[in-house]
């Protein structure tokens, strides 16, 4: 199967162990006034020292640089993951669901120093079918958030759905006024007080903890992992997928103006300055704050997140009525797709738009499942052009660099 070959190819490019720490290369990180102005999207094919990327082996090293830059300036760093065998799981309930299509389980994981951390999972597994199953890891504020008809479609397709409750690790202050008033840093930050991670990095780390536990289950196909989430959950999924090489398809939905959008280009209604002065600044690292009104001094833009996923697959869905810089999302997708094209994987980088606003509904889930079927099982895409959309062709590329020849 083509996908199995690509997984093997991807593993050759990626030396990092899933349970290893972030693995930053040895870089220096200048302050904002020490950085040059770069009006266009920074070049992913040039190392920090100015050396050109020429081969896929070079790309492995450049990806590590790009991820290190994004973590330093925007998200912060997570601790090492708990080893799979140390994660304790308690099954809270197990029932048949969806008219016999699925087995539905509520599970609580315990892990970390003195097992001080817990994480709630809601799991649907296809019933009466032979595993191992591809798995969609979904982060959300609750464990069973996805509507039954959507889950039923995933079960019929043969996917497991695992939703983890991200707020178990760090409260969502904008949704939890008590936690906001207390400035509650959450159990994960209390357990690892020396880490510099923002809330999104905490939530994304929880997805990788979930994957570590799932790797112990024989019914899970760890070569076929998809991660997704909506809005702040889309930002979480993008970050989880950027950092966790076990994720085969990174699929943020409506992932936010300053994670899947663009810092330099597009609708700036949610700019760095506004975001870091607002109530959601705790999502990010404070190193991002000085770049408000100085976006062109950033040594990266959000195509770095998308491109650094390559050679694994990328799928980003948005509503055309969304206000979170969906134009910028197209701009950074175009740039990231240059990397995928160079690797011979252009169709593995998808940007899908629909009518409507800021939500993750049945259309989004169907498109995600169709793309996953395409990547994992070589099934043809329905309406292939809809997965590679450029709704604003009048917006220029905003980069002049080219892929290596």
N, C-alpha and C positions, 0 to 999 in steps of 0.2 A: 504493500500500500504506500502511495506517495507520502502520506503524512508520517508514517513510521520512518521513512528515509529522512524527512525533514527534521524529525525529532532527533535522530542520530546526528545529523549535521549540526543542529543547534547545540547539542551537548558537546560536540568537538570544539565549538566556539566558546563554551562557558566552563571555566575551571572551578567556579565557586560552588561549594557544597551548600545545600539548602539550609543546613543548620549552622553554617558559618556566620560570623558577624559581617558587617557591611563591606569590609574589604576595600576601603578607600585606597586608591593609589596615593603615592607621596606627592601631594600638590600643595602649593601655597594659594591662599584665597585673599586677594587684595580687597581693600575697602573700596567703597563706591567712588571716592574721589581719586583713587589710584588706578581706576580702570578706564580704558579708552572708550570713546563714543563709537558704537557700532550700530548704525541706523538700520541695516538689514538684519535678517535672521542670521545668527552666528552659524558658521560653517561646521557641520558635523564631521566633515572629512579632513579636518586639520587638527592635530594634537595641540595641546596648550603651548608646547615649545615651538610651534610653527611647522613641525614635520607633517608631511602629507600622509594621509591614509592611502595605502595602495592595494592591500590584500584583505581578504576576510580575516586572516590572522591579526592584521593591524586593527581591524574593526573590533575584535574582542577587547583589545586594550583601550581603544578610543571610547567604547561603550562604558567601560569602567570609569574613565575620566568624566564622561558626561554625567553619569549617575552621581559621582562624588560631588560634582559642581552643583547639581540640582539639590542634593541633600543638604549641602552646606548652606546654601543661600535661601532655601525655601522650606525645607521640611524637618531637618535635624535627623538624629541617628537613633536607631533602636538597639537594644541589647541582643546578645545571642539568643536564639530560640531555645526553648526547653527541648531536650531530646525526646523523640517520640515515645520511648519507653517509660519516661518519667511522668507523662501526662496521665492523670487519673480521670476516668470517665464514669459517670453515673447515669444510667438510663432512668429517666423520670417517668416516662410513659411510652407505650408502644401499642398502636392500634392499626387496624386496616382503615383505609381512607379512599375517597374518590371512587366509591362504588367498586372497590376491590382492585383498582388500578395500582395502588401504592400501599406501602407500609409507612406509617407516620410515627416518628420518634422524637421525643424531647430528651435532650442529653445535656448534662452539665459537665464541663471540663474543669479540672483543678490543676494548677501548675505554678511554676515560679518559686521564688524563695519561700520555704515553709508552706508551699501550696497555698499561698496567700491570695492568688488570683483565681477567678472563676470566669467562665465564658459559657453562655447558654447557646445551644444549637437547636434549630428546628430542621429535621431531616425527612425528606420524602425519598423513598427508594422504590423503583418499579417492582411490582409484585408478580410472581409467576414467570419471571424472565431470568435468563442465565447471565450472571455477571462475569467478569468485573465490568462496572458501568463507568462511562464518562461522568464527570461530576461538575456541576456549576456551583461555585462558592459565591454566595451572595451576602453582602454585609447590609445590615438594616437596623433600625431602632427596636425591632421586635423579632421574634423567632419565626413566626408564621405570617409574614406580611403579604406574600404573593397570593393573588386571587386564585381560587380553586380551578377555574377553567384554564388558566395559564399553566398551573402545576400539572393538570391532567394532560395537556398537550406535551409537556416535557416528559411525563411518564410514558406516554405512548411512543415517543421518540426513543426512549431508553436511557434518559439522563437521570442521575441522582440530582437532587436539589438540596443544598445545605446552606441554610441562612444562619449567620452568627450575629449575635446581639452586640454590636460594637460598643454600645454605651456601658456595658459591664466593665470595660477597661478604662474608659474616660467618659464622664458625663458630657452631654451635649448642652453647653451652657445656654445657647439660644433657645433651647426647648425645655430647659430645666431651670426655672428662676431661682429655686432654692440652692442648687449647686452653683449657679452664677454668683449669687450673693455671697456664698461662702468661699468663692474662688476655689472650688473643689478640684484638685488636680487629678483625681482618680486613683484607683488602686494600682494601675501599672506604674504611674510615676512615683507613687509612694514606695512600691517594691523595688524600683530602680532609680533612686534619687540622683544618681550621677549622670543620667542620660540627658541630652539636650533636645529631646524630641518634642515636636508640636503634636497636637491632638490627632491630626490626620496620620502622622507616622505611627502613633499608638494604635489607631484603629486598623491601619494596614498590617501592622505586625500581628494583630489578632487573627487576621486571615491566614497568615503563614503558620501561626500556632495551630489553627484549625487544620491546615494541610498536613502538619506534622502528625497530628492524631489520625487523620484520615489515611495516612500512609501505612498505618498498622492494620487497616481493615482489608480483608481479601476481596470484598465486593467493590472496591474502588480501583479504577484504572488511573494510576498516577501519571500516565503518559497523555491523558486526555482531561486536563483540568482547565476550566473556564472560570474567570472571576468577573463579577459585575456588581453594580450598585448604582443608586440614583442620587444625583445632585451632590451633596457632601459625601454620600456613599459612592458616587461616581468618581469623585476625587480620590477617595480611599482605594477604590478598585484600581484606578490608574497607577497609584503609587505602589500598591501591593504587587501588581503585575510587573511594574518596572523593576522591582527589587527581587521578586521570587521567580527564579528561573524555571520552577516546576509548572508555572502557569503557561499553558499552550496558547490560550486566547485571552487577551486582555480587553475587556468590553465595558468601559465606563458608559453610563447613560447620563446625559445632561451634566457633564462633569465639571461645570463651573468655569467662570471667566478666567481665573488665574491658575487653572491646572490643565484643562484640555482646550482652553481658548488660546489666547496669545497676549503676551505682555505688551508688545510693540504696536500691534495692528488691530483694527476693528472697533467694535462698540466698546468704549472705555467706561461705560456706566458703572462697572465694578472694577475699578482700577486698583493697583497696588496701594496707592495712597488712601483710597476710600476703605479698602478691605482692612488694611492694617490699623486704621484709625477707628474701625467699627467694632461691633460686638463679636465678630468671628475671627479676630486676629489670633486667638489662641489655637486656631487650626494649624498655623504656620510657625516657622522659626522667626525670631525677631530680627535675624540677619536680613530679612526681606524688606523691613521697614524703610531703610535709607534709600531704597530704589523707587519710592514714590516720587513721581515726576522726573525720574532719572532712569526710565526703563531702558534707554539705549546704552546705558553703562552696564547692564546685566551681561555677564559672559555666557549667557544661555537664553533660550526662549523655550516655549513649551513644546516645540517640535523635538527637543531633546528627550522629553519623556516618551513620546511616541516612537521616535527612531531607536532609542536604546532598548526597546522591546525586541526589535529585529535580531534574529530571524524568526522569532515567534510572531504570532498573528495579533493584529490590532483591529478592534471594531468599536467605533464611537457612534452613538445614536443621539440625535437631537430633534426637538420640535422646532419648526421654522418660526414659531411665535415666541420662542424662548428669548429672554433678554440677556442671557449670560454669554455674550460675545460669541455667538455661533458663527459669525463671519470670520472671526479670528481662528476659530476651530478649523475652518476650511483652509485658512492660510497655513497654519502649522501642519495640517494633514498633508497638504501638497508637498511641503518641504520634507517631512518624514518619509513620504512615499518615494522620494528620490533614493533614499537608502534601500528601501525594499526593492525598488527596480534594479538597483546595482547588484543586489544579492540574487536577482532572478526570482523575486517573490512579490512582485508588484500587486497581484490580486490578494495578497494576504494582509494588506493595509486598507481597511474599509472605512468610509465615512458615509453614514446613512441618515437622511433627513426625512421627516414626515410633516404633514400639517399638524398644527396644535402647539401646545405650550410646554411648560416645564413639568413633565411627569414621566413615569415609566409604566406605560400601559400595555395592553395586549399586543398592539402593533410592534412596539419595541421588543417585547419578549419573542414574538414570532420571528422578527428579523434577526435577532441574536441567535435563536435556535437554527434558523436557516443557514446563517453564516457558519455556525459551529458544525452543522452537518456537512457543509462544503469543505471546511478545513480538515475535520477529523475523519470523515467518511467518503470524501470525494463525490458527494452528491451535488448535482448542478444547482446553481443559485436561481431562484425564481426572480425574474426581472433583474438580471445581473447589473444593468446600468444604475439601478437604484442604490447599489452598495458603494458607488464611487462617484458621489454627486459633488458638483461645484455650482451651487445655486447662484453665486455672485461672480460670474466669469469676468466682470469688469474690474474686479479687484486684482491689482498686479501681484506677481509672485512674491515680491519683497525679498528675493535673494537672487544673486547673480552667480553663485558658485555652482560647480558641476560635479557630478560623481566621477571618481577615478576611471580612467579608460583602461 
